[in-house]
Amino acid sequence: MQVLIIDSSFQYNKLFKDAGFELVDDITQADLLCFTGGADVSPHLYGDKKHPQTGNSPFRDAQEQTWFNRAKAAGIPMVGICRGGQFLNVMSGGRMYQDVEEHCGDHEIIDLLTGESVLVSSTHHQMIMPSPRGLLVASSTLLGKREWYEGEVFKKDVSKEDVEVVFYKHTKCLCFQPHPEFTSPQYSSMKNYFFKCLERFLNVQIEETV
């Protein structure tokens, strides 16, 4: 399998190379396109007012929109990690909770389809708000405060369920908010779960044991 990683780094490269992927920089050769972490997704992309804590990069959003559109047109599956997952959620019709608490650090997530519990780590202050077309794959219950806008209307509450992994069949996008590229031994189950999700939802065959 060949993967093109947008805004790649050593950790992302190692994540995929250890699983037997070949890294490519030509989208016509890619079996999978991966979007990585970084700045918040610009609220204008999903039609909401910008929260004071949102730190977005319109330039990066514009670049990645081009990659997304090319992959979608070619039918290439896409996966996003952290901000990458949030970006793919927005590109697939979802929105964002623009400021959330309790998402920096280790916690357990539950796969809603299998009941599996997985230790993950997250470093984000925003959270995916899926569209009705998104399949909620995994969630957690962190009970953190969250704030967002619906258009111009400010909203806040305490989350009863926190979105962790979402799949969009119509765009072939897997949105994965935790960090499977983290290399510490305690995160091996998170990495294994990430690749199991690639197999289950994007039909990506993993060649190596990870």
C-alpha positions in Angstrom: 0.0 0.0 0.0 1.1 3.5 -0.8 0.3 6.6 1.3 0.7 10.3 0.7 1.0 12.2 4.0 0.0 15.9 3.9 2.4 18.0 6.1 4.3 14.9 7.1 6.9 14.6 9.9 9.1 11.8 11.2 6.4 10.4 13.6 3.8 10.2 10.9 6.2 8.7 8.4 7.3 6.1 11.0 3.7 5.2 11.8 3.0 4.2 8.3 6.4 2.7 7.4 6.3 0.4 10.4 3.0 -0.9 9.0 4.5 -1.7 5.6 3.3 1.3 3.7 5.4 3.0 1.0 5.5 6.8 1.3 4.8 8.6 -2.0 4.4 12.3 -2.9 2.4 11.8 -6.1 -1.4 11.5 -5.5 -1.8 9.4 -8.6 0.3 6.7 -6.9 -1.5 6.9 -3.5 -3.8 4.2 -2.2 -4.5 6.4 0.9 -4.2 10.2 1.7 -3.4 11.1 5.3 -4.1 14.6 6.8 -2.1 15.4 10.0 -2.3 17.6 13.0 -1.9 21.4 13.3 -4.0 24.6 13.5 -7.8 24.6 14.0 -10.0 24.4 11.0 -11.3 27.8 9.8 -15.0 28.3 10.9 -15.9 29.9 7.7 -15.6 26.4 6.1 -18.6 25.2 8.1 -20.5 28.5 8.3 -20.0 29.4 12.0 -18.7 32.5 13.8 -15.1 32.2 15.0 -14.7 31.5 18.7 -12.0 33.6 20.6 -10.0 30.4 21.3 -9.9 29.3 17.6 -6.5 29.6 16.1 -6.9 28.7 12.4 -4.7 28.8 9.3 -6.7 29.8 6.2 -3.7 29.2 4.0 -3.3 25.6 5.2 -7.1 25.1 4.8 -7.0 26.2 1.2 -4.0 23.9 0.4 -5.7 20.9 2.0 -9.0 21.6 0.3 -7.2 21.2 -3.0 -5.8 17.8 -1.9 -9.2 16.7 -0.5 -10.9 17.6 -3.8 -8.4 15.7 -5.9 -8.6 12.6 -3.7 -12.4 12.7 -3.6 -12.6 13.0 -7.4 -10.2 10.1 -7.8 -12.0 7.9 -5.2 -8.9 7.7 -3.0 -9.7 6.9 0.7 -8.6 9.6 3.2 -7.7 9.5 6.9 -7.2 12.4 9.2 -5.4 12.4 12.6 -6.2 15.1 15.2 -6.7 18.4 13.2 -6.6 16.2 10.1 -9.7 14.3 11.3 -11.4 17.5 12.2 -10.7 18.9 8.7 -12.1 15.8 7.0 -15.2 16.0 9.2 -15.8 19.6 8.0 -15.1 18.7 4.4 -17.6 15.8 4.7 -20.4 18.2 6.0 -19.7 18.3 9.8 -19.0 21.2 12.1 -16.8 21.8 15.2 -17.2 22.3 18.9 -14.7 25.2 18.9 -13.4 25.0 22.5 -13.6 21.9 24.8 -12.0 20.9 28.0 -10.5 17.6 29.2 -9.1 16.5 25.8 -5.4 17.0 26.6 -4.0 13.7 27.9 -4.7 10.0 28.2 -8.2 8.6 28.4 -10.2 5.6 27.4 -12.4 5.5 24.3 -15.1 2.9 23.5 -15.7 1.5 20.0 -19.5 1.7 19.7 -19.6 -1.1 17.2 -17.5 -3.7 19.0 -17.4 -2.6 22.6 -13.6 -2.5 22.6 -12.0 -0.1 25.1 -8.7 1.6 24.0 -6.3 3.9 25.8 -5.6 6.9 23.7 -3.9 10.3 24.0 -5.2 13.6 22.7 -3.8 17.1 22.5 -6.7 19.2 21.0 -9.0 21.8 22.3 -11.6 21.4 19.6 -13.9 18.4 18.9 -15.7 16.9 15.9 -19.4 17.6 15.5 -20.4 15.0 13.0 -23.0 15.6 10.3 -26.0 13.1 10.1 -24.1 11.3 7.3 -21.2 10.5 9.7 -21.0 7.1 11.4 -19.9 7.6 15.1 -17.4 4.8 15.5 -15.8 5.6 18.9 -16.5 8.0 21.8 -15.6 8.8 25.3 -17.2 10.4 28.4 -14.9 13.2 29.6 -17.6 15.5 31.0 -15.7 18.6 29.9 -17.2 22.0 29.2 -17.6 22.9 25.5 -18.4 26.1 23.6 -19.3 26.6 20.0 -21.4 28.7 17.6 -24.4 27.7 15.5 -24.0 30.4 12.9 -23.8 33.6 15.0 -25.5 32.0 18.1 -23.2 31.2 21.0 -23.7 27.8 22.7 -22.2 26.0 25.6 -22.8 22.9 27.7 -21.1 20.0 29.5 -20.5 17.1 27.1 -22.2 13.8 27.9 -20.5 12.1 25.0 -17.2 13.1 23.3 -16.6 12.2 19.7 -13.4 10.4 19.0 -13.6 8.5 15.6 -16.1 9.1 12.8 -16.4 7.5 9.3 -18.0 9.1 6.3 -18.8 6.6 3.6 -19.8 9.2 0.9 -16.4 10.8 1.0 -14.4 7.7 2.1 -13.0 9.7 5.1 -12.0 8.3 8.5 -11.7 11.0 11.1 -9.4 9.9 14.0 -8.9 12.5 16.7 -6.4 10.7 19.0 -2.7 10.4 18.2 -1.6 7.0 16.9 1.7 8.4 15.8 2.8 8.7 19.5 5.6 6.1 20.0 5.5 5.4 23.8 4.8 1.7 24.6 1.6 2.5 26.5 0.1 3.7 23.2 0.6 0.5 21.2 -3.1 -0.4 21.5 -4.0 3.0 20.1 -1.8 2.5 17.1 -3.2 -1.0 16.5 -6.8 0.3 16.8 -6.0 3.0 14.3 -4.9 0.5 11.7 -7.8 -1.8 12.5 -10.1 1.1 11.7 -8.3 1.7 8.3 -9.0 -2.0 7.5 -12.6 -1.9 8.6 -13.7 1.3 7.0 -11.3 2.2 4.2 -10.5 -1.4 3.1 -6.8 -0.6 3.6 -4.8 -3.8 3.9 -2.0 -3.7 6.6 1.1 -5.7 5.5 3.0 -5.7 8.8 2.2 -6.3 12.5 2.2 -2.9 14.2 
